[in-house]
Amino acid sequence: MASTAIITITKMMETLPEPAQDQAVEHLRDFIADMQDEIQWDAVFKKTQKQLIDAARRAREEIAAGRAKPMDYDQL
């Protein structure tokens, strides 16, 4: 059974002439691919969020303890 969103998109697409439907499909393919990338990025970010928080905490502790020094971007 199709979701309400799919039914809505289908009805909208049916109102377009076929060349416009083809163009809309190409835009939807790109948009959906971007959305899938974002979903994947969000999942990876959620998995590593604790490590990022821990790294930030360690950095703040090192700065407070005077063990940090400015980064030399020329040495990267």
MOPAC internal coordinates of N, CA, C and O (Angstrom, degrees):
PM7 1SCF
backbone

  N    0.0000 0     0.00 0     0.00 0    0    0    0
  C    1.4399 1     0.00 0     0.00 0    1    0    0
  C    1.5234 1   109.24 1     0.00 0    2    1    0
  O    1.2310 1   120.04 1   -50.29 1    3    2    1
  N    1.3032 1   117.53 1   129.71 1    3    2    1
  C    1.4530 1   122.80 1  -178.98 1    5    3    2
  C    1.5229 1   110.73 1   -75.86 1    6    5    3
  O    1.2310 1   121.26 1   -33.43 1    7    6    5
  N    1.3306 1   115.20 1   146.57 1    7    6    5
  C    1.4669 1   119.45 1   177.66 1    9    7    6
  C    1.5227 1   109.70 1   -74.28 1   10    9    7
  O    1.2310 1   121.31 1   -13.18 1   11   10    9
  N    1.3175 1   115.09 1   166.82 1   11   10    9
  C    1.4609 1   120.82 1   177.88 1   13   11   10
  C    1.5279 1   110.73 1   -59.67 1   14   13   11
  O    1.2310 1   120.40 1   141.64 1   15   14   13
  N    1.3180 1   116.83 1   -38.36 1   15   14   13
  C    1.4634 1   120.69 1  -179.54 1   17   15   14
  C    1.5282 1   110.96 1   -63.88 1   18   17   15
  O    1.2310 1   120.18 1   137.40 1   19   18   17
  N    1.3251 1   117.25 1   -42.60 1   19   18   17
  C    1.4700 1   120.68 1   179.79 1   21   19   18
  C    1.5252 1   110.24 1   -66.37 1   22   21   19
  O    1.2310 1   120.25 1   139.11 1   23   22   21
  N    1.3074 1   117.13 1   -40.89 1   23   22   21
  C    1.4690 1   121.02 1   177.95 1   25   23   22
  C    1.5253 1   109.77 1   -61.96 1   26   25   23
  O    1.2310 1   120.39 1   137.57 1   27   26   25
  N    1.3337 1   116.85 1   -42.43 1   27   26   25
  C    1.4662 1   121.07 1   179.70 1   29   27   26
  C    1.5233 1   110.71 1   -62.78 1   30   29   27
  O    1.2310 1   120.46 1   132.93 1   31   30   29
  N    1.3242 1   116.73 1   -47.07 1   31   30   29
  C    1.4723 1   120.60 1   178.88 1   33   31   30
  C    1.5187 1   110.64 1   -60.98 1   34   33   31
  O    1.2310 1   120.28 1   136.81 1   35   34   33
  N    1.3143 1   117.08 1   -43.19 1   35   34   33
  C    1.4615 1   120.76 1   179.55 1   37   35   34
  C    1.5261 1   111.03 1   -59.94 1   38   37   35
  O    1.2310 1   120.40 1   134.21 1   39   38   37
  N    1.3212 1   116.84 1   -45.79 1   39   38   37
  C    1.4686 1   120.62 1   179.31 1   41   39   38
  C    1.5237 1   110.74 1   -62.97 1   42   41   39
  O    1.2310 1   120.36 1   138.86 1   43   42   41
  N    1.3165 1   116.92 1   -41.14 1   43   42   41
  C    1.4562 1   120.47 1   178.62 1   45   43   42
  C    1.5289 1   110.77 1   -63.76 1   46   45   43
  O    1.2310 1   120.44 1   136.49 1   47   46   45
  N    1.3289 1   116.76 1   -43.51 1   47   46   45
  C    1.4620 1   121.31 1  -179.52 1   49   47   46
  C    1.5278 1   111.38 1   -63.37 1   50   49   47
  O    1.2310 1   120.68 1   142.70 1   51   50   49
  N    1.3308 1   116.31 1   -37.30 1   51   50   49
  C    1.4668 1   120.34 1  -178.26 1   53   51   50
  C    1.5258 1   112.23 1   -65.11 1   54   53   51
  O    1.2310 1   120.02 1   159.35 1   55   54   53
  N    1.3279 1   117.56 1   -20.65 1   55   54   53
  C    1.4641 1   119.72 1   179.83 1   57   55   54
  C    1.5298 1   112.23 1   -80.87 1   58   57   55
  O    1.2310 1   120.42 1   168.36 1   59   58   57
  N    1.3125 1   116.80 1   -11.64 1   59   58   57
  C    1.4637 1   121.14 1  -177.61 1   61   59   58
  C    1.5230 1   111.60 1   -92.39 1   62   61   59
  O    1.2310 1   119.94 1   -29.15 1   63   62   61
  N    1.3259 1   117.73 1   150.85 1   63   62   61
  C    1.4521 1   119.65 1   171.99 1   65   63   62
  C    1.5359 1   108.66 1   -67.59 1   66   65   63
  O    1.2310 1   120.48 1   -22.83 1   67   66   65
  N    1.3283 1   116.68 1   157.17 1   67   66   65
  C    1.4666 1   120.85 1  -173.04 1   69   67   66
  C    1.5271 1   113.82 1   -55.78 1   70   69   67
  O    1.2310 1   118.55 1   136.27 1   71   70   69
  N    1.3473 1   120.36 1   -43.73 1   71   70   69
  C    1.4693 1   118.22 1   177.91 1   73   71   70
  C    1.5349 1   112.67 1   -59.73 1   74   73   71
  O    1.2310 1   120.55 1   142.44 1   75   74   73
  N    1.3234 1   116.54 1   -37.56 1   75   74   73
  C    1.4605 1   120.37 1   177.83 1   77   75   74
  C    1.5281 1   110.55 1   -69.57 1   78   77   75
  O    1.2310 1   120.25 1   145.37 1   79   78   77
  N    1.3293 1   117.12 1   -34.63 1   79   78   77
  C    1.4665 1   120.31 1   175.87 1   81   79   78
  C    1.5260 1   109.93 1   -61.50 1   82   81   79
  O    1.2310 1   120.55 1   136.37 1   83   82   81
  N    1.3350 1   116.55 1   -43.63 1   83   82   81
  C    1.4654 1   120.36 1   179.56 1   85   83   82
  C    1.5245 1   110.88 1   -61.76 1   86   85   83
  O    1.2310 1   121.19 1   137.95 1   87   86   85
  N    1.3216 1   115.32 1   -42.05 1   87   86   85
  C    1.4592 1   120.04 1   178.99 1   89   87   86
  C    1.5361 1   110.55 1   -65.11 1   90   89   87
  O    1.2310 1   120.35 1   137.73 1   91   90   89
  N    1.3152 1   116.93 1   -42.27 1   91   90   89
  C    1.4604 1   120.93 1   178.67 1   93   91   90
  C    1.5289 1   111.06 1   -62.81 1   94   93   91
  O    1.2310 1   120.71 1   140.86 1   95   94   93
  N    1.3208 1   116.26 1   -39.14 1   95   94   93
  C    1.4703 1   119.86 1   178.87 1   97   95   94
  C    1.5221 1   110.45 1   -62.77 1   98   97   95
  O    1.2310 1   120.24 1   138.54 1   99   98   97
  N    1.3289 1   117.15 1   -41.46 1   99   98   97
  C    1.4687 1   119.81 1   178.34 1  101   99   98
  C    1.5262 1   110.83 1   -62.19 1  102  101   99
  O    1.2310 1   120.54 1   137.06 1  103  102  101
  N    1.3236 1   116.58 1   -42.94 1  103  102  101
  C    1.4665 1   119.75 1   177.34 1  105  103  102
  C    1.5249 1   110.79 1   -63.82 1  106  105  103
  O    1.2310 1   120.18 1   138.43 1  107  106  105
  N    1.3194 1   117.27 1   -41.57 1  107  106  105
  C    1.4659 1   120.62 1   178.80 1  109  107  106
  C    1.5249 1   111.51 1   -64.06 1  110  109  107
  O    1.2310 1   120.39 1   140.56 1  111  110  109
  N    1.3252 1   116.86 1   -39.44 1  111  110  109
  C    1.4780 1   119.74 1   177.64 1  113  111  110
  C    1.5286 1   110.14 1   -58.57 1  114  113  111
  O    1.2310 1   120.84 1   131.95 1  115  114  113
  N    1.3345 1   116.01 1   -48.05 1  115  114  113
  C    1.4652 1   119.76 1   179.61 1  117  115  114
  C    1.5230 1   111.06 1   -62.92 1  118  117  115
  O    1.2310 1   120.87 1   135.12 1  119  118  117
  N    1.3374 1   115.95 1   -44.88 1  119  118  117
  C    1.4591 1   120.48 1  -178.76 1  121  119  118
  C    1.5258 1   111.30 1   -62.60 1  122  121  119
  O    1.2310 1   120.49 1   136.10 1  123  122  121
  N    1.3201 1   116.68 1   -43.90 1  123  122  121
  C    1.4682 1   120.72 1  -179.43 1  125  123  122
  C    1.5241 1   110.69 1   -66.89 1  126  125  123
  O    1.2310 1   120.19 1   141.34 1  127  126  125
  N    1.3251 1   117.24 1   -38.66 1  127  126  125
  C    1.4649 1   119.84 1   176.96 1  129  127  126
  C    1.5254 1   110.22 1   -61.72 1  130  129  127
  O    1.2310 1   120.23 1   137.82 1  131  130  129
  N    1.3385 1   117.17 1   -42.18 1  131  130  129
  C    1.4599 1   120.75 1   176.62 1  133  131  130
  C    1.5248 1   111.01 1   -62.86 1  134  133  131
  O    1.2310 1   120.36 1   137.85 1  135  134  133
  N    1.3108 1   116.91 1   -42.15 1  135  134  133
  C    1.4662 1   120.55 1   178.98 1  137  135  134
  C    1.5223 1   111.27 1   -63.19 1  138  137  135
  O    1.2310 1   120.25 1   139.54 1  139  138  137
  N    1.3342 1   117.13 1   -40.46 1  139  138  137
  C    1.4600 1   120.63 1   178.52 1  141  139  138
  C    1.5240 1   110.83 1   -63.81 1  142  141  139
  O    1.2310 1   120.59 1   140.48 1  143  142  141
  N    1.3441 1   116.48 1   -39.52 1  143  142  141
  C    1.4629 1   119.84 1   175.92 1  145  143  142
  C    1.5194 1   111.20 1   -61.58 1  146  145  143
  O    1.2310 1   120.80 1   136.02 1  147  146  145
  N    1.3332 1   116.08 1   -43.98 1  147  146  145
  C    1.4677 1   120.41 1   178.99 1  149  147  146
  C    1.5296 1   111.51 1   -62.60 1  150  149  147
  O    1.2310 1   120.50 1   137.99 1  151  150  149
  N    1.3253 1   116.65 1   -42.01 1  151  150  149
  C    1.4717 1   120.75 1   178.98 1  153  151  150
  C    1.5225 1   110.11 1   -62.64 1  154  153  151
  O    1.2310 1   120.78 1   137.63 1  155  154  153
  N    1.3364 1   116.11 1   -42.37 1  155  154  153
  C    1.4626 1   120.43 1   179.27 1  157  155  154
  C    1.5334 1   110.29 1   -65.27 1  158  157  155
  O    1.2310 1   120.41 1   136.32 1  159  158  157
  N    1.3369 1   116.82 1   -43.68 1  159  158  157
  C    1.4648 1   120.83 1   178.11 1  161  159  158
  C    1.5252 1   110.62 1   -60.62 1  162  161  159
  O    1.2310 1   120.18 1   135.41 1  163  162  161
  N    1.3263 1   117.25 1   -44.59 1  163  162  161
  C    1.4647 1   120.80 1   179.44 1  165  163  162
  C    1.5221 1   111.07 1   -60.17 1  166  165  163
  O    1.2310 1   120.56 1   139.86 1  167  166  165
  N    1.3296 1   116.53 1   -40.14 1  167  166  165
  C    1.4728 1   120.23 1  -179.95 1  169  167  166
  C    1.5265 1   110.53 1   -65.81 1  170  169  167
  O    1.2310 1   120.19 1   137.07 1  171  170  169
  N    1.3210 1   117.25 1   -42.93 1  171  170  169
  C    1.4667 1   120.83 1   178.96 1  173  171  170
  C    1.5230 1   109.91 1   -65.50 1  174  173  171
  O    1.2310 1   120.72 1   137.39 1  175  174  173
  N    1.3266 1   116.24 1   -42.61 1  175  174  173
  C    1.4593 1   120.32 1  -179.71 1  177  175  174
  C    1.5210 1   110.45 1   -61.62 1  178  177  175
  O    1.2310 1   120.17 1   136.78 1  179  178  177
  N    1.3319 1   117.28 1   -43.22 1  179  178  177
  C    1.4667 1   120.16 1   179.49 1  181  179  178
  C    1.5168 1   111.30 1   -62.26 1  182  181  179
  O    1.2310 1   120.27 1   143.47 1  183  182  181
  N    1.3335 1   117.10 1   -36.53 1  183  182  181
  C    1.4691 1   120.70 1   179.95 1  185  183  182
  C    1.5221 1   111.60 1   -68.12 1  186  185  183
  O    1.2310 1   120.13 1   150.01 1  187  186  185
  N    1.3328 1   117.36 1   -29.99 1  187  186  185
  C    1.4606 1   120.34 1  -175.67 1  189  187  186
  C    1.5244 1   112.80 1  -104.66 1  190  189  187
  O    1.2310 1   119.73 1  -176.64 1  191  190  189
  N    1.3108 1   118.13 1     3.36 1  191  190  189
  C    1.4582 1   120.64 1  -175.29 1  193  191  190
  C    1.5272 1   112.34 1   -59.48 1  194  193  191
  O    1.2310 1   119.97 1   139.23 1  195  194  193
  N    1.3301 1   117.67 1   -40.77 1  195  194  193
  C    1.4681 1   119.86 1  -179.85 1  197  195  194
  C    1.5235 1   110.42 1   -63.80 1  198  197  195
  O    1.2310 1   120.20 1   138.67 1  199  198  197
  N    1.3273 1   117.22 1   -41.33 1  199  198  197
  C    1.4680 1   119.90 1   179.12 1  201  199  198
  C    1.5317 1   110.64 1   -64.82 1  202  201  199
  O    1.2310 1   120.30 1   141.66 1  203  202  201
  N    1.3394 1   117.04 1   -38.34 1  203  202  201
  C    1.4617 1   120.04 1   178.33 1  205  203  202
  C    1.5266 1   111.24 1   -65.37 1  206  205  203
  O    1.2310 1   120.68 1   139.12 1  207  206  205
  N    1.3092 1   116.31 1   -40.88 1  207  206  205
  C    1.4682 1   120.87 1   178.27 1  209  207  206
  C    1.5235 1   109.83 1   -64.21 1  210  209  207
  O    1.2310 1   120.35 1   136.54 1  211  210  209
  N    1.3389 1   116.93 1   -43.46 1  211  210  209
  C    1.4712 1   120.88 1   178.49 1  213  211  210
  C    1.5255 1   111.40 1   -62.92 1  214  213  211
  O    1.2310 1   120.11 1   138.99 1  215  214  213
  N    1.3335 1   117.39 1   -41.01 1  215  214  213
  C    1.4657 1   121.07 1   179.28 1  217  215  214
  C    1.5252 1   110.52 1   -64.74 1  218  217  215
  O    1.2310 1   120.08 1   138.96 1  219  218  217
  N    1.3255 1   117.45 1   -41.04 1  219  218  217
  C    1.4633 1   120.84 1   178.26 1  221  219  218
  C    1.5229 1   110.71 1   -64.66 1  222  221  219
  O    1.2310 1   120.78 1   139.50 1  223  222  221
  N    1.3315 1   116.12 1   -40.50 1  223  222  221
  C    1.4672 1   120.07 1   178.73 1  225  223  222
  C    1.5279 1   110.20 1   -62.59 1  226  225  223
  O    1.2310 1   120.25 1   135.34 1  227  226  225
  N    1.3425 1   117.12 1   -44.66 1  227  226  225
  C    1.4731 1   120.74 1   178.97 1  229  227  226
  C    1.5310 1   110.48 1   -62.37 1  230  229  227
  O    1.2310 1   120.44 1   139.30 1  231  230  229
  N    1.3171 1   116.76 1   -40.70 1  231  230  229
  C    1.4709 1   120.38 1   179.58 1  233  231  230
  C    1.5253 1   110.34 1   -62.39 1  234  233  231
  O    1.2310 1   120.56 1   135.16 1  235  234  233
  N    1.3273 1   116.53 1   -44.84 1  235  234  233
  C    1.4710 1   119.42 1   178.48 1  237  235  234
  C    1.5286 1   111.10 1   -61.86 1  238  237  235
  O    1.2310 1   120.56 1   139.79 1  239  238  237
  N    1.3364 1   116.53 1   -40.21 1  239  238  237
  C    1.4677 1   120.47 1   178.95 1  241  239  238
  C    1.5282 1   110.84 1   -64.11 1  242  241  239
  O    1.2310 1   120.41 1   138.22 1  243  242  241
  N    1.3418 1   116.82 1   -41.78 1  243  242  241
  C    1.4588 1   120.28 1   179.43 1  245  243  242
  C    1.5255 1   111.16 1   -65.67 1  246  245  243
  O    1.2310 1   120.46 1   140.70 1  247  246  245
  N    1.3347 1   116.72 1   -39.30 1  247  246  245
  C    1.4642 1   120.25 1   177.68 1  249  247  246
  C    1.5228 1   109.71 1   -64.04 1  250  249  247
  O    1.2310 1   120.49 1   134.04 1  251  250  249
  N    1.3303 1   116.67 1   -45.96 1  251  250  249
  C    1.4640 1   121.13 1  -179.02 1  253  251  250
  C    1.5253 1   111.61 1   -63.21 1  254  253  251
  O    1.2310 1   120.52 1   146.55 1  255  254  253
  N    1.3348 1   116.61 1   -33.45 1  255  254  253
  C    1.4646 1   120.85 1  -178.96 1  257  255  254
  C    1.5242 1   112.14 1   -85.62 1  258  257  255
  O    1.2310 1   120.22 1   178.31 1  259  258  257
  N    1.3264 1   117.18 1    -1.69 1  259  258  257
  C    1.4643 1   120.54 1   179.43 1  261  259  258
  C    1.5137 1   114.09 1    77.73 1  262  261  259
  O    1.2310 1   119.95 1  -165.00 1  263  262  261
  N    1.3251 1   117.70 1    15.00 1  263  262  261
  C    1.4669 1   120.45 1  -179.16 1  265  263  262
  C    1.5312 1   112.59 1   -91.61 1  266  265  263
  O    1.2310 1   119.87 1   176.14 1  267  266  265
  N    1.3077 1   117.86 1    -3.86 1  267  266  265
  C    1.4658 1   121.30 1  -178.74 1  269  267  266
  C    1.5210 1   109.84 1   -95.81 1  270  269  267
  O    1.2310 1   121.06 1   -29.86 1  271  270  269
  N    1.3288 1   115.58 1   150.14 1  271  270  269
  C    1.4615 1   120.16 1   175.52 1  273  271  270
  C    1.5259 1   108.11 1  -134.60 1  274  273  271
  O    1.2310 1   120.75 1   -25.32 1  275  274  273
  N    1.3207 1   116.17 1   154.68 1  275  274  273
  C    1.4747 1   118.46 1  -178.49 1  277  275  274
  C    1.5373 1   111.57 1   -58.48 1  278  277  275
  O    1.2310 1   120.99 1   -34.42 1  279  278  277
  N    1.3199 1   115.70 1   145.58 1  279  278  277
  C    1.4477 1   120.20 1  -179.00 1  281  279  278
  C    1.5311 1   109.74 1   -77.73 1  282  281  279
  O    1.2310 1   121.06 1   -45.35 1  283  282  281
  N    1.3229 1   115.58 1   134.65 1  283  282  281
  C    1.4686 1   121.10 1   175.92 1  285  283  282
  C    1.5274 1   107.74 1   -94.59 1  286  285  283
  O    1.2310 1   120.99 1   -78.39 1  287  286  285
  N    1.3145 1   115.72 1   101.61 1  287  286  285
  C    1.4653 1   120.65 1  -175.81 1  289  287  286
  C    1.5232 1   111.95 1   -66.05 1  290  289  287
  O    1.2310 1   119.49 1   159.21 1  291  290  289
  N    1.3179 1   118.58 1   -20.79 1  291  290  289
  C    1.4591 1   120.97 1   177.92 1  293  291  290
  C    1.5233 1   112.22 1   -71.80 1  294  293  291
  O    1.2310 1   120.29 1   161.09 1  295  294  293
  N    1.3265 1   117.06 1   -18.91 1  295  294  293
  C    1.4539 1   120.54 1  -179.16 1  297  295  294
  C    1.5332 1   113.19 1   -95.94 1  298  297  295
  O    1.2310 1   120.19 1  -175.90 1  299  298  297
  N    1.3085 1   117.24 1     4.10 1  299  298  297
  C    1.4668 1   120.27 1   179.54 1  301  299  298
  C    1.5058 1   110.82 1   -75.21 1  302  301  299
  O    1.2310 1   120.10 1   180.00 1  303  302  301

